[in-house]
Amino acid sequence: MPLISVVLPVYNVADYISDAIDSILNQTIQDFEIIVIDDCSRDKTLLIVKSIKDSRIRIIEKPINKGLIDSLNIGFKEAKGAFIARMDGDDKNVPTRFEEQLKILQENPDIKACGCWLQCFGASSKIIKHKEYHEQIQAQLLLGNSMSLGATMLNRAAYQNYSFDGSKIHAEDYDFWAKSAWDCEMYNVQEALYYYRTHEMQVS
């Protein structure tokens, strides 16, 4: 069994997916599987992923386009690792991201989800900073999202009874944290371990 399952939903990210997967393959921790869930991409995303020859990459081709929330639920269900690392197909990781988040989770068993700060690139260069400790993260949830799901590593067993609500389009991550925040302790590394691509037209 791999230690980490990387859940990577993709849809029409042909221009970026090579960089995204490279940033996983170049991690200082190498014990992982990459679960790519393709939501019926109409560009060359799938061809590019299939051209990357690494036995740790597992591709799930959805027969019908059902959106990100459906892809997330498939990925979490298919994950075999003790930990799940989330990532989006147009973003990138710092090489030590998995190592630093794994260290937090393994050395602090009460912590079930470990996020981090995000370094924006593209249309913006700001750093998205999240509160560090669980009580702060819980309190911040009253105002907005206080964990970036795409940059988070989770204890798979702790979240096996939680899923993403298909009715919460564009807010599925907030809903996920709001439901689980009272059972699962969370923590954010106070460092940008994730490069978050910003576009002029993106929903977030």
Residue pairs with C-beta under 8 A, 6 or more apart in sequence:
1 80
1 81
1 82
2 31
2 32
2 33
2 56
2 80
2 81
3 29
3 31
3 32
3 81
3 82
3 83
3 102
4 29
4 31
4 32
4 33
4 81
4 82
4 83
4 84
4 85
4 98
4 102
4 153
5 32
5 33
5 35
5 75
5 78
5 79
5 80
5 81
5 83
5 84
5 85
5 156
6 24
6 32
6 33
6 34
6 35
6 84
6 85
6 86
6 87
7 35
7 37
7 72
7 75
7 76
7 79
7 84
7 85
7 86
7 87
8 20
8 21
8 24
8 34
8 35
8 36
8 37
8 75
8 87
8 88
8 89
9 37
9 39
9 68
9 71
9 72
9 75
9 88
9 89
10 17
10 36
10 37
10 38
10 39
10 41
10 45
10 46
10 49
10 89
11 38
11 39
11 40
11 41
11 45
11 65
11 68
11 71
11 89
12 41
12 42
12 43
12 45
13 20
13 41
13 43
13 45
13 89
13 90
14 41
14 43
14 44
14 45
14 48
15 90
16 89
16 90
16 91
16 197
17 45
17 48
17 49
17 89
17 90
18 48
18 52
19 92
20 87
20 88
20 89
20 90
20 91
20 92
21 34
21 49
21 52
21 57
23 92
23 93
23 94
23 95
23 195
24 32
24 34
24 87
24 93
25 54
26 95
27 93
27 95
27 96
27 97
27 98
27 99
28 95
28 96
28 98
28 99
29 98
29 99
29 102
32 56
32 81
32 85
32 98
33 56
33 57
33 58
33 80
33 81
34 54
34 56
34 57
34 58
35 58
35 60
35 75
35 78
35 79
36 49
36 57
36 58
36 59
36 60
37 60
37 62
37 71
37 74
37 75
38 45
38 46
38 49
38 59
38 60
38 61
38 62
39 62
39 65
39 66
39 67
39 68
39 70
39 71
40 62
40 63
40 64
40 65
45 89
46 59
46 61
49 57
49 59
50 59
58 78
60 74
60 75
60 78
62 70
62 71
62 74
67 166
67 169
68 172
69 164
69 165
69 166
69 168
69 169
69 172
70 166
72 164
72 172
73 163
73 164
75 84
76 84
76 156
76 159
76 163
76 164
79 156
81 156
82 155
82 156
82 157
83 102
83 105
83 153
83 154
83 155
83 156
84 153
84 154
84 156
84 159
85 97
85 98
85 101
85 152
85 153
85 154
86 149
86 150
86 151
86 152
86 153
86 154
87 93
87 150
87 151
88 150
90 197
91 150
91 151
91 194
91 195
91 196
91 197
92 194
92 195
92 197
93 193
93 194
93 195
94 192
94 193
94 194
94 195
96 193
97 116
97 151
97 193
97 194
98 153
100 116
100 189
100 191
100 193
101 114
101 115
101 116
101 152
101 153
101 189
101 193
102 153
104 111
104 114
104 187
104 189
105 111
105 112
105 114
105 153
105 155
108 187
110 185
111 134
111 185
111 186
111 187
112 154
112 155
112 158
112 159
112 184
112 185
112 186
113 147
113 152
113 153
113 154
113 155
113 158
113 159
113 180
113 184
113 185
113 186
113 187
114 152
114 153
114 154
114 186
114 187
114 188
114 189
115 130
115 147
115 148
115 151
115 152
115 186
115 187
115 188
115 189
116 130
116 148
116 151
116 152
116 188
116 189
116 191
116 192
116 193
116 194
117 127
117 128
117 129
117 130
117 188
117 189
117 190
117 191
117 192
117 193
117 194
118 127
118 128
118 148
118 151
118 192
118 194
118 195
118 196
119 125
119 127
119 192
119 194
119 195
119 196
120 126
120 127
120 128
120 195
120 196
120 197
120 198
121 195
121 196
121 197
121 198
122 197
122 198
122 199
123 198
123 199
123 200
124 198
127 192
128 148
128 196
129 190
130 137
130 140
130 146
130 147
130 148
130 188
131 137
131 139
131 140
131 146
131 188
132 187
132 188
132 190
133 187
134 185
134 186
134 187
136 146
137 146
137 147
137 181
137 186
137 187
137 188
138 146
138 181
138 182
138 186
140 146
141 174
141 177
141 178
141 181
144 174
145 173
145 174
145 177
146 177
146 188
147 173
147 177
147 186
147 188
148 173
148 194
148 196
149 173
149 176
149 177
150 194
150 196
151 193
151 194
151 196
155 184
158 183
158 184
159 180
159 184
162 176
162 179
162 180
164 172
164 173
164 175
164 176
165 172
165 175
165 176
168 174
168 175
170 203
170 204
177 186
